[in-house]
Amino acid sequence: MATAAFEELVEDFEFLDDWEDRYRHVIEQGKAMEPLDEAFKVPATKVHGCASQVWLQPSIENGVFQFDGDSDALIVRGLIAVLRALYNGVPVSQVGQVDARAELERLGLNEHLSAQRSNGVRSMIERINEVALAAA
């Protein structure tokens, strides 16, 4: 179960031949994201378990999950953008059913991220699932 935005990202990745191009594309996704308002960069929105500073600000409107996020590291901002493509627009009751690991494997990200970055992505996914579970 992937959103149209995530499917579009998968298609983009299919045209990129090597990991360096994909890595750059992830960074570009992050650069294209609006920065998170400083008012939301507070301890309650900070994600622990990430090597970089990461903040996620979720919202649920009409039963639909959305989140904004930010990081002080470009690649992590890009990973946040990838997760936004995966989760934004999903009904909050279905967020826990998203197999993020399998979806990210479609992009080939898992095999190229450092252990620290992989742990950070897991921490972000856990936070997303916690928020959605509490709201469902």
Backbone bond lengths (Angstrom), bond angles and torsions (degrees), N, CA, C in turn:
res aa  C-N    CA-C-N  psi(-1)  N-CA   C-N-CA  omega(-1)  CA-C   N-CA-C  phi
1 M - - - 1.450 - - 1.528 108.33 -
2 A 1.304 116.22 101.95 1.464 120.59 179.79 1.522 109.01 -125.15
3 T 1.305 115.55 148.99 1.457 120.73 178.56 1.526 109.99 -74.98
4 A 1.320 115.41 164.78 1.467 120.03 177.18 1.528 110.43 -61.23
5 A 1.326 116.83 -37.02 1.472 120.35 179.32 1.523 110.79 -63.47
6 F 1.329 116.64 -39.22 1.462 119.28 179.52 1.525 110.52 -71.07
7 E 1.323 117.29 -39.93 1.470 120.47 177.68 1.524 110.44 -60.69
8 E 1.325 116.91 -37.60 1.464 120.86 176.95 1.528 110.40 -64.37
9 L 1.314 116.70 -39.61 1.463 121.23 177.55 1.532 110.39 -64.05
10 V 1.326 116.81 -41.46 1.469 121.07 177.43 1.528 109.61 -59.88
11 E 1.332 116.66 -44.38 1.468 120.25 178.40 1.525 111.17 -61.21
12 D 1.331 116.70 -42.28 1.470 120.07 177.14 1.522 110.30 -57.72
13 F 1.326 116.42 -44.97 1.463 121.28 -177.22 1.520 111.88 -65.40
14 E 1.337 117.53 -31.17 1.460 120.69 179.90 1.529 111.64 -63.95
15 F 1.324 117.25 -25.27 1.461 121.11 -179.85 1.519 112.83 -88.86
16 L 1.319 117.18 -7.74 1.467 120.98 -179.28 1.515 108.58 -94.86
17 D 1.329 116.10 123.46 1.459 121.00 -170.53 1.518 115.36 -76.28
18 D 1.309 117.59 -38.24 1.464 117.49 -174.85 1.526 111.42 -129.88
19 W 1.326 113.94 170.37 1.450 119.81 -175.24 1.525 111.68 -63.16
20 E 1.308 118.82 -36.61 1.468 120.43 -179.77 1.525 111.15 -60.07
21 D 1.335 116.83 -41.30 1.465 120.09 177.59 1.526 110.61 -65.42
22 R 1.313 116.68 -40.80 1.465 120.75 178.63 1.527 110.93 -65.33
23 Y 1.318 115.72 -41.91 1.460 121.67 178.55 1.531 109.64 -58.96
24 R 1.333 116.18 -46.52 1.467 120.80 178.17 1.526 110.91 -62.02
25 H 1.329 115.83 -38.27 1.466 119.55 -179.84 1.533 110.36 -65.43
26 V 1.317 117.15 -40.57 1.468 120.63 177.19 1.528 109.33 -60.81
27 I 1.319 116.90 -45.36 1.468 120.80 179.21 1.529 110.34 -61.31
28 E 1.331 117.26 -41.83 1.469 120.63 178.78 1.526 111.15 -62.44
29 Q 1.329 116.66 -37.50 1.466 120.23 176.86 1.530 110.06 -59.69
30 G 1.324 115.67 -42.45 1.459 120.21 179.10 1.515 112.63 -66.91
31 K 1.327 116.35 -39.83 1.464 120.08 179.29 1.527 111.10 -64.69
32 A 1.324 116.95 -31.51 1.464 121.40 -178.55 1.528 112.61 -75.20
33 M 1.316 117.08 -16.70 1.466 121.54 -179.50 1.522 110.88 -73.18
34 E 1.314 115.74 142.43 1.463 120.13 172.56 1.524 108.29 -66.64
35 P 1.335 118.01 137.83 1.471 118.63 177.09 1.527 110.13 -66.47
36 L 1.302 115.40 147.98 1.459 121.12 177.61 1.519 108.61 -70.96
37 D 1.304 116.21 134.85 1.462 121.16 177.83 1.526 109.30 -55.78
38 E 1.318 116.12 136.34 1.471 121.63 -178.18 1.527 111.81 -56.10
39 A 1.328 117.42 -28.56 1.465 121.08 -179.87 1.527 111.81 -62.77
40 F 1.334 117.04 -22.33 1.466 121.17 -179.83 1.526 113.04 -94.31
41 K 1.309 116.98 -4.14 1.469 120.32 178.89 1.525 108.92 -88.52
42 V 1.322 113.41 73.20 1.466 122.03 -176.39 1.526 108.88 -125.41
43 P 1.332 117.85 164.83 1.470 119.95 -178.94 1.534 114.18 -53.39
44 A 1.324 117.92 -33.95 1.468 120.46 -177.72 1.523 112.81 -67.30
45 T 1.323 117.79 -24.75 1.467 120.19 -178.72 1.523 112.48 -102.72
46 K 1.325 116.15 -4.68 1.469 120.07 -178.93 1.530 109.82 -74.19
47 V 1.312 115.52 137.63 1.469 121.41 178.89 1.521 107.97 -98.36
48 H 1.311 115.64 122.32 1.462 120.56 178.47 1.525 108.75 -90.22
49 G 1.313 116.33 153.11 1.457 120.59 -178.39 1.514 112.54 98.06
50 C 1.326 116.28 3.87 1.464 121.40 177.69 1.521 108.66 -106.14
51 A 1.315 116.30 143.88 1.465 120.59 178.53 1.526 110.69 -68.84
52 S 1.315 116.71 -29.78 1.466 122.42 179.83 1.522 109.27 -102.69
53 Q 1.313 115.24 171.55 1.467 120.49 173.00 1.526 107.15 -75.26
54 V 1.326 117.22 127.60 1.461 121.79 -179.38 1.521 108.81 -137.20
55 W 1.340 114.85 134.29 1.455 120.77 175.67 1.523 108.36 -128.48
56 L 1.329 116.42 135.86 1.462 122.33 175.00 1.519 108.18 -124.04
57 Q 1.320 116.11 129.39 1.457 122.11 179.41 1.530 108.12 -118.61
58 P 1.341 116.94 96.02 1.459 119.81 -178.41 1.530 112.20 -82.80
59 S 1.312 114.65 157.71 1.461 120.85 171.85 1.523 107.85 -149.14
60 I 1.305 114.47 151.50 1.463 120.33 179.07 1.518 106.81 -130.08
61 E 1.317 115.42 120.24 1.450 120.94 179.65 1.512 108.76 -126.94
62 N 1.325 115.73 126.12 1.464 121.11 -179.66 1.524 111.68 52.91
63 G 1.332 116.24 37.69 1.457 120.91 176.84 1.515 115.00 78.12
64 V 1.328 117.37 7.77 1.463 121.67 -178.12 1.525 109.26 -109.16
65 F 1.330 115.58 131.54 1.461 122.06 -178.23 1.524 110.73 -83.19
66 Q 1.315 115.57 138.29 1.464 123.33 174.55 1.518 107.13 -143.43
67 F 1.297 117.69 153.80 1.458 119.25 167.91 1.515 110.41 -152.49
68 D 1.308 113.40 151.23 1.453 121.99 171.42 1.512 106.01 -112.57
69 G 1.299 116.91 160.79 1.456 119.40 -179.68 1.506 111.35 -160.51
70 D 1.318 114.20 172.08 1.455 119.93 179.53 1.519 108.90 -160.04
71 S 1.312 115.02 161.56 1.456 121.99 176.81 1.516 108.72 -153.10
72 D 1.326 114.67 159.73 1.461 119.23 176.26 1.529 111.80 -86.84
73 A 1.320 118.19 -0.21 1.468 122.98 179.44 1.532 109.41 -115.83
74 L 1.330 116.92 131.27 1.464 120.94 -176.46 1.525 113.02 -58.98
75 I 1.323 117.54 -45.81 1.466 119.23 -178.60 1.523 110.72 -63.91
76 V 1.312 117.17 -36.10 1.470 120.18 179.53 1.526 110.19 -70.21
77 R 1.325 117.32 -38.22 1.479 119.41 173.53 1.529 109.44 -57.74
78 G 1.331 116.02 -40.31 1.458 119.97 177.66 1.515 112.29 -64.53
79 L 1.325 116.77 -40.44 1.466 120.28 177.87 1.526 110.76 -65.69
80 I 1.326 116.72 -35.93 1.469 120.10 174.55 1.525 109.29 -61.98
81 A 1.327 117.38 -42.94 1.463 121.12 178.58 1.528 110.95 -60.94
82 V 1.325 116.91 -39.56 1.469 120.99 177.41 1.527 109.90 -63.20
83 L 1.332 117.11 -45.32 1.467 120.40 179.25 1.528 111.29 -65.97
84 R 1.312 117.22 -34.33 1.470 119.85 176.08 1.524 109.73 -63.28
85 A 1.335 116.88 -41.77 1.467 120.18 178.03 1.523 110.57 -62.29
86 L 1.322 116.20 -33.68 1.465 121.11 -178.34 1.524 112.34 -76.33
87 Y 1.322 117.54 -40.36 1.469 121.01 -170.95 1.525 115.67 -104.86
88 N 1.317 119.23 -31.84 1.463 119.24 -175.31 1.519 110.82 -65.03
89 G 1.317 114.67 127.39 1.456 120.84 -179.47 1.513 114.01 98.07
90 V 1.330 117.06 -3.63 1.466 121.03 178.54 1.532 108.26 -82.01
91 P 1.335 118.49 135.63 1.463 118.98 174.45 1.528 109.70 -55.45
92 V 1.324 116.41 135.43 1.464 120.21 -174.46 1.528 111.45 -56.62
93 S 1.321 117.42 -32.10 1.466 120.86 -179.83 1.527 112.41 -69.81
94 Q 1.342 117.72 -14.55 1.463 121.41 -178.36 1.525 113.77 -108.04
95 V 1.319 117.41 -2.32 1.468 120.59 -177.80 1.524 111.02 -57.55
96 G 1.318 117.41 -42.67 1.461 121.41 -179.33 1.520 113.57 -66.05
97 Q 1.322 117.07 -16.59 1.463 121.19 -179.83 1.529 112.64 -88.18
98 V 1.321 116.77 -9.37 1.467 120.30 178.78 1.527 108.11 -70.28
99 D 1.319 116.62 123.02 1.464 121.16 177.62 1.527 107.68 -89.76
100 A 1.325 114.49 81.93 1.463 120.43 -174.24 1.521 111.86 -58.63
101 R 1.319 116.75 -40.41 1.474 119.69 -179.14 1.534 110.37 -58.91
102 A 1.325 116.91 -48.15 1.467 120.66 -179.52 1.527 111.17 -64.78
103 E 1.323 116.49 -41.15 1.466 119.40 -179.72 1.524 110.87 -65.51
104 L 1.329 117.26 -42.41 1.464 119.94 179.28 1.527 111.44 -67.23
105 E 1.331 117.02 -30.47 1.472 120.31 175.91 1.523 110.82 -62.59
106 R 1.324 116.77 -30.82 1.465 120.16 177.67 1.524 111.13 -61.68
107 L 1.326 116.12 -26.43 1.466 120.78 178.00 1.520 112.02 -89.89
108 G 1.328 116.65 -10.61 1.457 120.45 -178.13 1.516 112.98 74.35
109 L 1.323 116.94 20.86 1.463 120.00 -177.15 1.522 112.85 -75.32
110 N 1.315 116.67 -39.78 1.468 120.53 -173.35 1.518 113.03 -55.59
111 E 1.317 116.65 -40.68 1.463 119.73 -174.93 1.523 113.21 -77.46
112 H 1.332 117.53 -10.90 1.462 119.79 -176.34 1.526 114.42 -113.68
113 L 1.318 117.11 -4.08 1.461 119.52 178.95 1.517 110.03 -89.88
114 S 1.317 115.95 145.45 1.469 119.83 175.40 1.526 108.67 -66.07
115 A 1.323 116.04 164.17 1.466 120.59 178.73 1.525 110.34 -58.50
116 Q 1.332 116.76 -40.64 1.471 120.13 179.49 1.521 111.37 -63.31
117 R 1.326 117.42 -43.98 1.468 120.40 179.74 1.529 110.35 -66.27
118 S 1.333 116.82 -40.57 1.467 120.12 177.78 1.519 110.89 -61.31
119 N 1.331 116.86 -41.73 1.466 120.57 176.91 1.521 110.56 -62.69
120 G 1.323 116.22 -39.67 1.457 120.33 178.35 1.516 112.12 -63.46
121 V 1.326 116.95 -42.39 1.464 120.70 177.40 1.524 109.61 -62.58
122 R 1.323 117.14 -43.27 1.469 120.67 177.35 1.527 110.85 -59.38
123 S 1.325 116.47 -42.51 1.470 120.45 179.19 1.528 111.17 -62.95
124 M 1.329 117.17 -39.75 1.466 120.06 177.91 1.528 110.70 -65.41
125 I 1.323 116.77 -42.44 1.467 120.79 179.29 1.525 110.13 -64.19
126 E 1.324 117.05 -41.46 1.468 120.41 177.43 1.518 110.75 -59.92
127 R 1.335 117.50 -43.83 1.472 120.84 179.16 1.526 110.47 -62.07
128 I 1.325 116.88 -44.34 1.465 121.05 178.89 1.523 109.99 -58.64
129 N 1.327 116.97 -46.77 1.464 120.75 -179.55 1.521 112.10 -65.44
130 E 1.335 117.82 -38.73 1.469 121.24 178.19 1.524 110.99 -60.75
131 V 1.321 115.88 -46.90 1.468 120.55 -178.96 1.525 110.24 -63.24
132 A 1.321 116.63 -45.30 1.465 120.57 -178.76 1.523 111.19 -65.14
133 L 1.329 117.29 -40.98 1.464 120.95 179.38 1.522 110.77 -63.37
134 A 1.321 116.36 -42.23 1.464 120.47 179.94 1.529 111.51 -65.23
135 A 1.325 116.69 -30.40 1.463 120.60 -177.07 1.524 113.29 -88.60
136 A 1.322 116.37 -21.17 1.481 119.76 -175.13 1.521 111.98 -73.13
